[in-house]
Amino acid sequence: MLPSQQRTMLERYRNELAKPPECKYTTAMSLTLELPDEVVRAMRLPAPEKKRRAELELACALYAQGVLSGGKAAQLAGMNRLRFGQELAARNIPRHYMEENLRQDLTDDGG
C-alpha cells in the first residue's frame, strides 16, 4: 500500500471516529444493575453524574478485560470511539486494535 493510500485510509478512519455514536437498532435488550442505596449514596460524585460515571467505569473495565469491543464499550460509555480511546489512554488501558480491525472498520458499515 502506498503512503498516500495509507494517509487517505487514516483520514477516513479519523473522520469516522469523530462522529457521535448512532443507534442503528430498533430493539434493545435491557440489563438493570441494582446497587445498594448506601453504595450509591457513598459515591463521592454529584447525583447527576453517578449513572454516567458508573457506565463509563463499566465500559472501561469490560473493554480492558476483552469482554467488549472498543466500539461497543464506547457506546456503553455514551462516547464516540475517538473520545473513548482518549479515556482509555488517560487510564493507561492498552488498546486491542490491530491492522485487521482498521481494514474492517474502513469497509464495514459498523454493523
N, C-alpha and C positions, 0 to 999 in steps of 0.2 A: 504494500500500500504506500502511495506517495505521501510525503509530509503534508502537502496541501489537502489531500483527501482526509488525512487524519485530523487536521485542523477543522475542516468542514464538519466531520462527524462529531468532534468535541463541541463545536459551537452549537450544533443541533441539540446535542445532549444537554448542554448548559441551559439552553432556552427551554427545553422540556422540563428540566428540574426546577426552573424558576416559576413554573405555573403552579397555582394552588391546586390541592387535590380535588378531584371531581368524584362524585358518586355516580357510577355507571350502572348501578344495580337497582332493580325495582323492589327487591325483597331484602330483608335484613334479619339476621339472627341476633337475638338479644342474649346477653350474658350479664347477669347482675352480680356484682361483688358487694357483699354486705360487710361493712366494718362496724365493730362495736362503737357505740356513741362516744365512749370515753377515749377511744383511739382517735376518732375524728376531732374531738374537742382538743386533744393533746397536740394535734398538728400545729406547729408554730407558723401558720400562714393565715392571711386574710380569708375569710369564709368563701368569697367568690373564686379564689384561686385553688382551693383544695381539690376539687374534682379534676380540673385541668392538670394540676401537678401530679396527681395520682395516675392519670392516664399517661403522662409523659414518662414517669418513673417506670410504669409497667411496660411501656413501649421500648424503652432503653434496655431494660432487663431482659425482655423476651428476645430482642434483637441480639444482644450480647451472647445469649445462650444458643442462638441459632434457631429459635422456635419460630420467629417471624422474619420475613424478608425485610429489607430496608424500606421498600415501598409500603408494605402493609404496616410496619411499625410507625412510619411517618403518618400514615392515615390515622392510626390509633392515637398518635400524639396530636393530631389536628394541625400538622405542618406539611409544607411541601417537602420533597425529598432533599433539596438543597439545604433548607433550614434544619432538617433533622440531621443531616450529615454534619452540619456545623455543631449541633448539640452533642453528637457522638464524639467529635473531635475534642470539644471542651471537656468531656468526661474521660478522655483517653480510651475510648472504646474503639477497638480496631474495626475497620470496615471489612465486610465479607463481599468484596466486589472484584470480579475477575473480568478479563477481556471478553469472555463469552457473555457475561451479563450485559456489557456495553453493547455488543452486537445485537443481543436480543432486545434491549431497550430501544435501539435505533430502528429495528424492523417491526416490532410488535406495536399494537395499538394500546398496550398496557393491560390487556385483559388476561 
